[in-house]
Amino acid sequence: MGFFKNIFGASEPKEKKVLPWQELTEISQLDEIAKRSQTKTQVIFKHSTRCGISSMVLNQFVDAYDLELNFDLYYLDLLSYRDVSNEVGYRFQVMHQSPQLLIIKNGNTVWHASHGAINNIQLEQFE
């Protein structure tokens, strides 16, 4: 038993980190995001709840996220709120992708990525 534990790791479940997500469900919230981005970095994570890759990237993002960062985090279920997702692309001038992460400062997208590239960014540089 010890051999397998050493190879595969402990069987104890890892405690799930909870991020301070704000649900993005209304187009009107985009005005507030743009306004708040004047003084605080805003982050939007667009997620497809039917896509395994999107779920994997979201879990990796959550695991790697530093809770000490001073960002507002928005979670967008793009399947449930397609109109909001479309407006995010229009308003912040990015082509729709899923999963997708946008960083908004001073009303503009300063960085965005999709799929595995989401977890390659060093978010600290945008604080």
Secondary structure, DSSP 8 states (H G I E B T S, - for coil): -HHHHHHH---S--------EEE---TTHHHHHHHHTTTS-EEEEEE-TT-HHHHHHHHHHHHH--TTS--EEEEEETTT-HHHHHHHHHHTT----SSEEEEEETTEEEEEEEGGGGGGS-GGGG-
